[in-house]
Amino acid sequence: MLLQFLAVHRDEIVRRCRAEATLRAIPANAIAVIDRGVATFIDQMANALRHGHEPNPEIGRSAMQQGHDLLMHGFSVSQVVHLYGDVFQAITQLAVETGAALGAEEFRVLNRCLGDAIAGAVTEYGQERAQSALNDEMARGSEKLGFLAHELRNLINTGLMAFEVLKTGNVGVMGSTGSVLQRSLLGSRALISRSLAELRLAQGVQHPEQFLVSGFIDELAPAAKLEAETRRVDLSVLPVADGVAIEADRQVLAAVVMNLLQNAFKFTRPRTTVTLRVGPSAERVLIQVQDECGGLAIGNVDALFQPFEQRSVDRSGVGLGLAFSRWGVEANNGRIYAQSLPDKGCVFTIDLPRVPISAAARV
């Protein structure tokens, strides 16, 4: 019934969404963007209904483009979210007016498609606002504190908007919008942890200690697995041999390893596996993070460790993560390097001196 309903009333739904949007004093040159975005969403929802209600990743991707286009036309993030609310309202009101009997399963598909679209649009909006603000900040010659403030602000703003959408009850917390909120919270926590570790490095405040690598990895694994789940990738943490010890600033090294894992979760292909393993030798300890991104397009992998270097169309973040990783490893008497595996992925390696096991390390 919903599939036929959308085919018959497609133009009227677009017209009603346009009329609602104009009541919110939108820019006049955005009408065409709204019409195109709503029409595309309706067509993709119809496609989902034709194919057994299977999730349609094209909805999220199109919504990201819609978020980009609306941002370029001066929309606020709340106006972006309201636009998808207009779609829901137009469909439900028109169904009542025409006496269309829409089933519970059809409403479930409608809500899921709306959730995917809102999540994609809000995520893209937050990322582009972050990148735009950071570019402006760099042009004014601000320090890293400016980068931190803008990135953290946009992570929180994205999380707040996702929360506001969840409060309406139109989408479920277990759906795409809930995942946006969770990623925003995890991203905020990771950004703060990395920034604190970087501050310690900048001020020369380090607390080196000896510790077993197995216990260190066990401490990181739960948080890393949670973040992998939000990115819809698998994390494989391979067992660490007994008795392998290093000497480092534990907090700084933890921030470095988590940063490499987050980088891998971001760039690996959907539904693939990121692997965390430790390879000890008589004198060295290699902590490796391998993804399945397909390999690097650039020739010089060392360029990745330069500040503000990014390697994907996903421009979230400011490009300081790998530079920080290099600073953190070098401050702990180690080195970091990357290897591109063509058509497969990348391996990032932290290379540290191995130390004999002391009484402190056994604790």
CORCOR-V639925 format. One record per pair of residues at least 4 apart in sequence whose C-alpha atoms are under 8 Angstrom apart, sorted by the first residue. I is the first residue (numbers start at 1). J is the second residue. D is the distance in whole Angstrom. If there is no record, write none. Layout:
BEGIN
i:I j:J d:D
i:I j:J d:D
END
This chain:
BEGIN
i:1 j:5 d:6
i:1 j:100 d:8
i:1 j:101 d:7
i:1 j:102 d:6
i:1 j:103 d:8
i:2 j:6 d:6
i:2 j:102 d:6
i:2 j:106 d:6
i:3 j:7 d:6
i:3 j:46 d:6
i:3 j:49 d:6
i:3 j:50 d:8
i:4 j:8 d:6
i:5 j:9 d:6
i:5 j:100 d:8
i:6 j:10 d:5
i:6 j:42 d:7
i:6 j:46 d:7
i:9 j:13 d:6
i:10 j:14 d:6
i:10 j:39 d:7
i:10 j:42 d:7
i:11 j:15 d:6
i:11 j:39 d:8
i:12 j:16 d:6
i:13 j:17 d:6
i:13 j:87 d:7
i:13 j:90 d:6
i:13 j:91 d:7
i:13 j:94 d:8
i:14 j:18 d:6
i:14 j:35 d:6
i:14 j:38 d:6
i:14 j:39 d:6
i:14 j:87 d:8
i:15 j:19 d:6
i:15 j:35 d:8
i:16 j:20 d:6
i:16 j:86 d:8
i:16 j:90 d:6
i:17 j:21 d:6
i:17 j:38 d:8
i:17 j:83 d:7
i:17 j:86 d:5
i:17 j:87 d:6
i:17 j:90 d:7
i:18 j:22 d:6
i:18 j:31 d:7
i:18 j:34 d:7
i:18 j:35 d:7
i:19 j:23 d:7
i:20 j:24 d:7
i:20 j:86 d:7
i:21 j:25 d:7
i:21 j:26 d:7
i:21 j:83 d:7
i:21 j:86 d:8
i:22 j:26 d:6
i:26 j:30 d:7
i:26 j:75 d:7
i:27 j:31 d:8
i:27 j:73 d:7
i:27 j:74 d:7
i:27 j:75 d:8
i:29 j:73 d:7
i:30 j:34 d:6
i:30 j:70 d:7
i:30 j:73 d:6
i:31 j:35 d:6
i:32 j:36 d:6
i:33 j:37 d:6
i:33 j:66 d:8
i:33 j:69 d:7
i:33 j:70 d:7
i:34 j:38 d:6
i:35 j:39 d:6
i:36 j:40 d:6
i:37 j:41 d:6
i:37 j:62 d:8
i:37 j:63 d:8
i:37 j:66 d:6
i:38 j:42 d:6
i:38 j:87 d:7
i:39 j:43 d:6
i:40 j:44 d:6
i:40 j:62 d:8
i:41 j:45 d:6
i:41 j:59 d:7
i:41 j:62 d:8
i:41 j:117 d:8
i:42 j:46 d:6
i:43 j:47 d:6
i:44 j:48 d:6
i:44 j:56 d:8
i:44 j:58 d:7
i:44 j:59 d:6
i:45 j:49 d:6
i:45 j:59 d:8
i:45 j:109 d:8
i:45 j:110 d:7
i:45 j:113 d:7
i:46 j:50 d:6
i:47 j:51 d:6
i:48 j:52 d:7
i:48 j:53 d:5
i:48 j:54 d:6
i:48 j:55 d:7
i:48 j:56 d:6
i:48 j:109 d:8
i:49 j:53 d:5
i:49 j:54 d:8
i:49 j:109 d:8
i:53 j:109 d:6
i:55 j:113 d:8
i:56 j:60 d:8
i:56 j:113 d:8
i:57 j:61 d:7
i:58 j:62 d:6
i:59 j:63 d:6
i:59 j:113 d:7
i:59 j:116 d:7
i:59 j:117 d:6
i:60 j:64 d:6
i:60 j:116 d:5
i:60 j:117 d:5
i:60 j:118 d:8
i:60 j:119 d:7
i:60 j:120 d:5
i:60 j:121 d:7
i:61 j:65 d:7
i:61 j:120 d:7
i:62 j:66 d:6
i:62 j:117 d:8
i:62 j:120 d:8
i:63 j:67 d:6
i:63 j:117 d:5
i:63 j:118 d:7
i:63 j:120 d:5
i:63 j:121 d:5
i:64 j:68 d:6
i:64 j:117 d:8
i:64 j:120 d:5
i:64 j:121 d:5
i:64 j:122 d:8
i:64 j:123 d:7
i:64 j:124 d:5
i:64 j:125 d:8
i:65 j:69 d:6
i:65 j:121 d:7
i:65 j:124 d:8
i:66 j:70 d:6
i:66 j:121 d:6
i:67 j:71 d:6
i:67 j:80 d:7
i:67 j:120 d:8
i:67 j:121 d:4
i:67 j:122 d:7
i:67 j:124 d:6
i:67 j:125 d:5
i:68 j:72 d:6
i:68 j:121 d:8
i:68 j:124 d:6
i:68 j:125 d:6
i:68 j:128 d:7
i:69 j:73 d:6
i:70 j:74 d:6
i:70 j:75 d:5
i:70 j:80 d:7
i:71 j:75 d:5
i:71 j:76 d:7
i:71 j:77 d:8
i:71 j:125 d:7
i:75 j:79 d:6
i:75 j:80 d:7
i:76 j:80 d:7
i:77 j:81 d:6
i:77 j:122 d:7
i:77 j:125 d:7
i:77 j:161 d:8
i:78 j:82 d:6
i:78 j:161 d:7
i:79 j:83 d:6
i:80 j:84 d:7
i:80 j:121 d:7
i:80 j:122 d:8
i:81 j:85 d:7
i:81 j:118 d:6
i:81 j:121 d:8
i:81 j:122 d:7
i:81 j:165 d:8
i:82 j:86 d:6
i:83 j:87 d:7
i:84 j:88 d:7
i:84 j:114 d:7
i:84 j:117 d:8
i:84 j:118 d:7
i:85 j:89 d:6
i:86 j:90 d:6
i:87 j:91 d:6
i:88 j:92 d:6
i:88 j:110 d:8
i:88 j:114 d:8
i:89 j:93 d:6
i:90 j:94 d:6
i:91 j:95 d:6
i:92 j:96 d:6
i:93 j:97 d:6
i:94 j:98 d:6
i:95 j:99 d:6
i:95 j:100 d:5
i:95 j:101 d:7
i:95 j:102 d:8
i:96 j:100 d:6
i:102 j:106 d:6
i:102 j:107 d:7
i:103 j:107 d:6
i:104 j:108 d:6
i:105 j:109 d:6
i:106 j:110 d:6
i:107 j:111 d:6
i:108 j:112 d:6
i:109 j:113 d:6
i:110 j:114 d:6
i:111 j:115 d:6
i:111 j:170 d:6
i:111 j:171 d:6
i:112 j:116 d:6
i:112 j:171 d:7
i:112 j:175 d:7
i:113 j:117 d:6
i:114 j:118 d:6
i:114 j:171 d:8
i:115 j:119 d:6
i:115 j:171 d:6
i:115 j:172 d:8
i:115 j:175 d:7
i:115 j:176 d:6
i:115 j:177 d:6
i:116 j:120 d:6
i:116 j:175 d:8
i:116 j:176 d:5
i:116 j:177 d:7
i:117 j:121 d:6
i:118 j:122 d:6
i:118 j:177 d:7
i:119 j:123 d:6
i:119 j:162 d:7
i:119 j:176 d:6
i:119 j:177 d:5
i:119 j:180 d:6
i:120 j:124 d:6
i:121 j:125 d:6
i:122 j:126 d:6
i:122 j:158 d:7
i:122 j:161 d:7
i:122 j:162 d:7
i:123 j:127 d:6
i:123 j:158 d:7
i:123 j:180 d:7
i:124 j:128 d:6
i:125 j:129 d:6
i:126 j:130 d:6
i:126 j:154 d:6
i:126 j:155 d:7
i:126 j:157 d:7
i:126 j:158 d:6
i:127 j:131 d:6
i:127 j:154 d:8
i:127 j:315 d:7
i:127 j:316 d:5
i:127 j:317 d:8
i:128 j:132 d:6
i:128 j:315 d:8
i:128 j:316 d:8
i:129 j:133 d:6
i:129 j:154 d:7
i:130 j:134 d:6
i:130 j:150 d:6
i:130 j:151 d:6
i:130 j:154 d:6
i:130 j:316 d:7
i:130 j:317 d:8
i:131 j:135 d:6
i:131 j:315 d:7
i:131 j:316 d:7
i:131 j:317 d:7
i:131 j:318 d:7
i:132 j:136 d:6
i:133 j:137 d:6
i:133 j:150 d:7
i:134 j:138 d:6
i:134 j:146 d:8
i:134 j:147 d:6
i:134 j:150 d:7
i:134 j:151 d:8
i:134 j:318 d:7
i:135 j:139 d:6
i:136 j:140 d:7
i:137 j:141 d:7
i:137 j:142 d:6
i:137 j:146 d:7
i:137 j:147 d:7
i:138 j:142 d:6
i:142 j:146 d:6
i:142 j:147 d:8
i:143 j:147 d:7
i:144 j:148 d:6
i:145 j:149 d:6
i:146 j:150 d:6
i:147 j:151 d:6
i:147 j:318 d:7
i:148 j:152 d:6
i:148 j:191 d:8
i:148 j:195 d:8
i:149 j:153 d:6
i:150 j:154 d:6
i:151 j:155 d:6
i:151 j:317 d:7
i:151 j:318 d:8
i:152 j:156 d:6
i:152 j:188 d:6
i:152 j:191 d:7
i:153 j:157 d:6
i:154 j:158 d:6
i:155 j:159 d:6
i:155 j:184 d:5
i:155 j:185 d:7
i:155 j:187 d:7
i:155 j:188 d:6
i:156 j:160 d:6
i:156 j:184 d:6
i:156 j:185 d:7
i:156 j:188 d:7
i:157 j:161 d:6
i:158 j:162 d:6
i:158 j:180 d:8
i:158 j:181 d:7
i:158 j:184 d:7
i:159 j:163 d:6
i:159 j:180 d:7
i:159 j:181 d:5
i:159 j:182 d:8
i:159 j:184 d:5
i:159 j:185 d:7
i:160 j:164 d:6
i:160 j:181 d:8
i:161 j:165 d:6
i:162 j:166 d:6
i:162 j:177 d:6
i:162 j:178 d:7
i:162 j:180 d:7
i:162 j:181 d:6
i:163 j:167 d:6
i:163 j:178 d:8
i:163 j:181 d:7
i:164 j:168 d:7
i:165 j:169 d:7
i:165 j:170 d:8
i:165 j:171 d:7
i:165 j:177 d:8
i:166 j:170 d:7
i:166 j:171 d:6
i:166 j:172 d:7
i:166 j:173 d:6
i:166 j:177 d:7
i:166 j:178 d:7
i:171 j:175 d:7
i:171 j:177 d:7
i:172 j:177 d:8
i:172 j:178 d:7
i:173 j:177 d:7
i:173 j:178 d:4
i:173 j:179 d:8
i:174 j:178 d:6
i:174 j:179 d:7
i:175 j:179 d:6
i:176 j:180 d:6
i:177 j:181 d:7
i:178 j:182 d:6
i:179 j:183 d:6
i:179 j:230 d:6
i:180 j:184 d:6
i:181 j:185 d:6
i:182 j:186 d:6
i:182 j:230 d:7
i:183 j:187 d:6
i:183 j:227 d:7
i:183 j:230 d:6
i:183 j:231 d:8
i:184 j:188 d:6
i:185 j:189 d:6
i:186 j:190 d:6
i:186 j:227 d:7
i:187 j:191 d:6
i:188 j:192 d:6
i:189 j:193 d:6
i:190 j:194 d:6
i:190 j:255 d:8
i:190 j:258 d:8
i:190 j:259 d:8
i:191 j:195 d:6
i:192 j:196 d:6
i:193 j:197 d:6
i:193 j:255 d:7
i:194 j:198 d:6
i:194 j:252 d:8
i:194 j:255 d:5
i:194 j:256 d:8
i:194 j:259 d:8
i:195 j:199 d:6
i:196 j:200 d:6
i:197 j:201 d:6
i:197 j:251 d:7
i:197 j:252 d:5
i:197 j:255 d:7
i:198 j:202 d:6
i:198 j:252 d:8
i:198 j:324 d:7
i:198 j:328 d:8
i:199 j:203 d:6
i:200 j:204 d:6
i:200 j:205 d:5
i:200 j:206 d:6
i:201 j:205 d:6
i:201 j:206 d:7
i:201 j:327 d:8
i:201 j:328 d:7
i:201 j:331 d:7
i:206 j:249 d:6
i:207 j:248 d:8
i:207 j:249 d:5
i:207 j:250 d:8
i:208 j:247 d:6
i:208 j:248 d:5
i:208 j:249 d:4
i:208 j:250 d:7
i:208 j:332 d:8
i:209 j:247 d:5
i:209 j:248 d:6
i:209 j:249 d:6
i:209 j:250 d:7
i:210 j:245 d:7
i:210 j:246 d:6
i:210 j:247 d:4
i:210 j:248 d:7
i:210 j:355 d:8
i:210 j:357 d:8
i:210 j:358 d:7
i:210 j:360 d:7
i:210 j:361 d:5
i:211 j:215 d:8
i:211 j:216 d:7
i:211 j:245 d:5
i:211 j:246 d:6
i:211 j:247 d:6
i:211 j:357 d:8
i:211 j:360 d:7
i:211 j:361 d:4
i:211 j:362 d:7
i:211 j:363 d:8
i:212 j:216 d:7
i:212 j:243 d:7
i:212 j:244 d:6
i:212 j:245 d:4
i:212 j:246 d:7
i:212 j:357 d:8
i:212 j:361 d:6
i:212 j:362 d:7
i:213 j:217 d:6
i:213 j:240 d:7
i:213 j:244 d:6
i:213 j:245 d:6
i:213 j:246 d:7
i:214 j:218 d:6
i:214 j:239 d:8
i:214 j:240 d:5
i:214 j:241 d:7
i:214 j:242 d:7
i:214 j:244 d:7
i:215 j:219 d:6
i:216 j:220 d:7
i:216 j:254 d:8
i:217 j:221 d:6
i:218 j:222 d:8
i:220 j:224 d:6
i:220 j:254 d:7
i:220 j:258 d:7
i:221 j:225 d:6
i:221 j:237 d:7
i:222 j:226 d:6
i:223 j:227 d:6
i:224 j:228 d:6
i:224 j:235 d:8
i:224 j:258 d:7
i:224 j:261 d:7
i:224 j:262 d:8
i:225 j:229 d:6
i:225 j:234 d:8
i:225 j:235 d:6
i:226 j:230 d:7
i:227 j:231 d:7
i:227 j:262 d:8
i:227 j:265 d:8
i:228 j:232 d:6
i:228 j:233 d:5
i:228 j:234 d:6
i:228 j:235 d:6
i:228 j:265 d:6
i:229 j:233 d:6
i:229 j:234 d:7
i:231 j:265 d:6
i:231 j:266 d:7
i:231 j:270 d:8
i:232 j:270 d:7
i:232 j:271 d:6
i:233 j:265 d:7
i:233 j:270 d:6
i:233 j:271 d:5
i:233 j:272 d:5
i:233 j:273 d:6
i:233 j:274 d:7
i:234 j:271 d:7
i:234 j:272 d:6
i:234 j:273 d:5
i:234 j:274 d:6
i:235 j:273 d:6
i:235 j:274 d:5
i:235 j:275 d:6
i:235 j:276 d:7
i:236 j:273 d:7
i:236 j:274 d:6
i:236 j:275 d:5
i:236 j:276 d:6
i:237 j:275 d:6
i:237 j:276 d:5
i:237 j:277 d:6
i:238 j:275 d:7
i:238 j:276 d:6
i:238 j:277 d:5
i:238 j:278 d:8
i:239 j:277 d:7
i:239 j:278 d:8
i:240 j:244 d:8
i:240 j:277 d:7
i:240 j:278 d:6
i:241 j:280 d:8
i:243 j:357 d:7
i:244 j:280 d:7
i:244 j:285 d:8
i:244 j:354 d:7
i:244 j:355 d:8
i:244 j:357 d:7
i:245 j:354 d:6
i:245 j:355 d:6
i:245 j:356 d:7
i:245 j:357 d:6
i:245 j:361 d:7
i:246 j:285 d:8
i:246 j:352 d:7
i:246 j:353 d:7
i:246 j:354 d:5
i:246 j:355 d:5
i:247 j:332 d:8
i:247 j:353 d:8
i:247 j:354 d:8
i:247 j:355 d:7
i:248 j:253 d:7
i:248 j:332 d:5
i:249 j:253 d:6
i:249 j:332 d:7
i:250 j:254 d:6
i:251 j:255 d:6
i:252 j:256 d:6
i:252 j:328 d:6
i:253 j:257 d:6
i:253 j:328 d:7
i:253 j:329 d:7
i:254 j:258 d:6
i:255 j:259 d:6
i:256 j:260 d:6
i:256 j:324 d:7
i:256 j:325 d:5
i:256 j:328 d:7
i:256 j:329 d:7
i:257 j:261 d:6
i:257 j:325 d:8
i:258 j:262 d:6
i:259 j:263 d:6
i:259 j:321 d:6
i:259 j:322 d:8
i:259 j:325 d:7
i:260 j:264 d:6
i:260 j:289 d:7
i:260 j:322 d:7
i:260 j:325 d:8
i:260 j:348 d:7
i:261 j:265 d:6
i:261 j:274 d:8
i:261 j:289 d:7
i:262 j:266 d:6
i:263 j:267 d:6
i:263 j:321 d:8
i:264 j:268 d:6
i:264 j:274 d:7
i:264 j:289 d:7
i:264 j:290 d:7
i:264 j:291 d:6
i:264 j:293 d:8
i:265 j:274 d:7
i:265 j:291 d:8
i:267 j:291 d:8
i:267 j:293 d:6
i:267 j:312 d:7
i:268 j:272 d:7
i:268 j:273 d:8
i:268 j:274 d:7
i:268 j:291 d:5
i:268 j:292 d:5
i:268 j:293 d:4
i:268 j:294 d:8
i:268 j:345 d:8
i:269 j:292 d:6
i:269 j:293 d:5
i:269 j:294 d:8
i:272 j:291 d:8
i:272 j:292 d:6
i:273 j:291 d:7
i:273 j:292 d:7
i:274 j:289 d:7
i:274 j:290 d:6
i:274 j:291 d:5
i:274 j:292 d:7
i:275 j:288 d:8
i:275 j:289 d:6
i:275 j:290 d:5
i:275 j:291 d:7
i:276 j:287 d:7
i:276 j:288 d:6
i:276 j:289 d:5
i:276 j:290 d:7
i:277 j:287 d:6
i:277 j:288 d:5
i:277 j:289 d:7
i:278 j:285 d:7
i:278 j:286 d:6
i:278 j:287 d:5
i:278 j:288 d:6
i:279 j:285 d:6
i:279 j:286 d:5
i:279 j:287 d:6
i:279 j:288 d:8
i:280 j:284 d:6
i:280 j:285 d:4
i:280 j:286 d:6
i:280 j:354 d:8
i:281 j:285 d:6
i:281 j:354 d:8
i:282 j:354 d:7
i:283 j:353 d:6
i:283 j:354 d:5
i:283 j:355 d:8
i:284 j:351 d:7
i:284 j:352 d:6
i:284 j:353 d:5
i:284 j:354 d:5
i:285 j:350 d:8
i:285 j:351 d:6
i:285 j:352 d:5
i:285 j:353 d:6
i:285 j:354 d:6
i:286 j:349 d:6
i:286 j:350 d:6
i:286 j:351 d:5
i:286 j:352 d:7
i:287 j:349 d:6
i:287 j:350 d:5
i:287 j:351 d:7
i:288 j:347 d:7
i:288 j:348 d:6
i:288 j:349 d:4
i:288 j:350 d:6
i:289 j:347 d:6
i:289 j:348 d:5
i:289 j:349 d:7
i:290 j:345 d:7
i:290 j:346 d:6
i:290 j:347 d:4
i:290 j:348 d:6
i:291 j:345 d:5
i:291 j:346 d:6
i:291 j:347 d:7
i:292 j:344 d:5
i:292 j:345 d:4
i:292 j:346 d:7
i:293 j:344 d:7
i:293 j:345 d:5
i:293 j:346 d:7
i:294 j:341 d:7
i:294 j:342 d:6
i:294 j:343 d:4
i:294 j:344 d:4
i:294 j:345 d:4
i:294 j:346 d:8
i:295 j:340 d:5
i:295 j:341 d:5
i:295 j:342 d:5
i:295 j:343 d:5
i:295 j:344 d:6
i:295 j:345 d:4
i:295 j:346 d:6
i:296 j:301 d:8
i:296 j:311 d:8
i:296 j:340 d:6
i:296 j:341 d:8
i:296 j:342 d:7
i:296 j:345 d:8
i:296 j:346 d:7
i:300 j:304 d:8
i:301 j:338 d:6
i:301 j:339 d:7
i:301 j:340 d:7
i:302 j:306 d:8
i:302 j:337 d:7
i:302 j:338 d:7
i:303 j:309 d:7
i:304 j:309 d:6
i:304 j:310 d:7
i:304 j:311 d:7
i:304 j:322 d:7
i:304 j:323 d:8
i:305 j:309 d:7
i:305 j:322 d:5
i:305 j:323 d:5
i:305 j:325 d:8
i:305 j:326 d:7
i:306 j:320 d:8
i:306 j:322 d:7
i:306 j:323 d:5
i:307 j:319 d:6
i:307 j:320 d:5
i:307 j:321 d:8
i:307 j:322 d:8
i:307 j:323 d:5
i:308 j:318 d:6
i:308 j:319 d:4
i:308 j:320 d:5
i:309 j:319 d:5
i:309 j:320 d:7
i:310 j:315 d:7
i:310 j:319 d:5
i:319 j:323 d:8
i:320 j:324 d:6
i:321 j:325 d:6
i:322 j:326 d:6
i:323 j:327 d:6
i:324 j:328 d:6
i:325 j:329 d:6
i:325 j:336 d:8
i:326 j:330 d:6
i:326 j:335 d:7
i:326 j:336 d:6
i:327 j:331 d:6
i:328 j:332 d:7
i:329 j:333 d:7
i:329 j:334 d:5
i:329 j:335 d:6
i:329 j:336 d:7
i:329 j:350 d:7
i:329 j:352 d:8
i:330 j:334 d:5
i:330 j:335 d:5
i:330 j:336 d:8
i:332 j:352 d:8
i:333 j:352 d:7
i:333 j:353 d:7
i:334 j:350 d:7
i:334 j:351 d:5
i:334 j:352 d:5
i:334 j:353 d:7
i:335 j:350 d:6
i:335 j:351 d:5
i:335 j:352 d:7
i:336 j:348 d:7
i:336 j:349 d:6
i:336 j:350 d:5
i:336 j:351 d:6
i:337 j:348 d:6
i:337 j:349 d:5
i:337 j:350 d:7
i:338 j:346 d:7
i:338 j:347 d:6
i:338 j:348 d:4
i:338 j:349 d:6
i:339 j:346 d:6
i:339 j:347 d:5
i:339 j:348 d:7
i:340 j:345 d:6
i:340 j:346 d:5
i:340 j:347 d:7
i:341 j:345 d:5
i:341 j:346 d:6
i:341 j:347 d:8
i:357 j:361 d:6
i:357 j:362 d:7
i:358 j:362 d:7
i:359 j:363 d:7
END
